[in-house]
Amino acid sequence: MKWCAWIPVAAVLLLLQACASVSSTAVFYQPTTANYYPPKPSNSVIPILNAVPSRPYFEIGRFAFQTTLGYPFAINSVLYNAHRAGADAVIVKNCQTWSFPYSYVVPPTVGYVPVGGYGGWYGGRCGGWGGGTYGGGVVPVVYPGYAGYSYQNFTGIDARMIIYN
């Protein structure tokens, strides 16, 4: 029965993965030729190169964008767009990660805590804060605000889609 405990975790992970889709990055692909190349199957292997290949090639498009979802999402986006464009390989011209600090403020709030009940100290027959003859009441509680800072991480990638001659 221990495997049942993993079902909610798997469901949450699946939902979180569905929030950001590599298909949404298709708008960042720019073809550099008027020629059309049929898409590659999604299971085909497309090499990612960090230098110009030794064999002759032709550039068919550029994919450049920034994301806060990390390096794996950036690489998966490159591969998705390479498959869509029909590329034989990808040359990564530039890939960088950086952090940007930001501050935030959480304002103070007021909450209400139920207290007492029938015959209780706050709100029994004697009344009390918000109490009546038979019911309990509520007591206001002030939660102080606070300020802090954190970092937003970015990954930027600039890649060229190529086909071999």
N, C-alpha and C positions, 0 to 999 in steps of 0.2 A: 504494500500500500504506500510505500515511501515515494514511488514514482508519481503518485497523484499530486504530491506537493510541488512537483516541477511544472505541472500544467499551467497554473497562473503565471509563473515566471516566464514560461515559453510564450504565453499569450501576450504578455507585456512587451517582451523583446520583439515579437513579430509586429506589434503595433508601432513600436518606436522605429523599427526599420522601415515601415511603410510611410512614415512621416516625411522622409527625405528620399526622393527617388532620383536615380541617375538620369532618367528620361527627362527630367525637368532641366537638365543642363544642355539639352540640344540647341537651345537658343544661342549658346556661346560658340557654336561651331560656325566658321565662315569658310565656304568653299573658295579656293583661289583659282579655279578653272571652271569653264563652262561645261566641260565633259561630265557625263554621268557615269558612275561606277556602281554596279549592283552591290547591295549590302552583303556582308559576309555572315555566315551562320553564327549564332551566338556562342556556339561551342568551339569555334575555330580559334587557333592560337595566333595572336598578333603580338610580335615582339615589341618591347619598349626599349628604345635605344637612347643612350646619352651622348652619342657622337654620330657624325655623318657616316653612313655605311660605305664600304669600299666599292660596292657594285653600283651601277648607274640607277638612278631613281628620278621620280617626278613628283613634285609636291602637289597634292590635290586639295589641301585645306589646312586651316589653322584652328586650334582650340585653345582658348585662353579664358580663365576665370579664377575667381577667388571664392573660398568657402570657409565656413566656420566649423565644418563637420570633419575636418582632419584629412590627413594624407591618404588613408585607404579610400575614402569617398572620392577624393580627387583622382586617384589612379583608376578606380572603377568607372568614373565619368569619362576619362580619356578612352578607356577600352570600349565603353558603350558607344561613344561617338565614332571611334575608329571602325567598329563593326558596321554602324549605320552608313558611314561614308564609303565603305568598301576598301579601306586602306590595307596595304600589305604589312606595314610597320608604322611605328610612331617614333619621331625624334623629339625628345624632351629638350627644349632649348633652355628653359629656366623653371626651377621649382624652389619655392621659398616658403618658410614658415616664420611667423612673427606674432608677437603679443601686443595688445593695446590695453593699457590700464583704463579702468572706468570706476567711477564712484556711484554709490546708490544710497538712497535714504528710505527707510521704512518709517512712515509717520506713526505717532502714537494712536492707540485705539482704545475704545471703551467697550468692555464686554460685561455681561451680566451672569452672575453665578446664582443658581437656584439654592435656596436655603430653607431649612425647616420643613414643616408639613403640619399635619394636624397635631396640635399639642406641642409643637417644637418651640424652641426658644425664640426664633424669629418668625413669627407668622402663625402661631397657634391661636388660641382664643384671645390672647392678649394683643393681637395685631402684630405689628412689626413693620419692617421696611417692605412695603408693597404687599403685605399679607392681609388677609381678611379674616373673617371669623373662622373659617374652616381650612383654608389652604395655606400653603407656604408662600414665600415671596422670592424676590431676587435682590441681590446686592450688586451695585455697580463696582466693577474692577477696572482700574486703569492700567493698561499695558504700555510702558514707555516705548517710544520709538528709538531707533538707532541708525547709525550711518556706518558704512563700510566701503571697502574697495575690493575689486577683483580684476581679473584679466580675461580678455576675450582673445582667443587664439585664432589665427587665420592661416590658411594655406593657399598659395597662389601657384598656378601652373600655366606654362606657355608651351604648347606642343604643336608639332607639324605632322599632319597625316601624309604618308607617301605611298606610292606604288612603285614597284620595280619595273624597269624597262625590259 
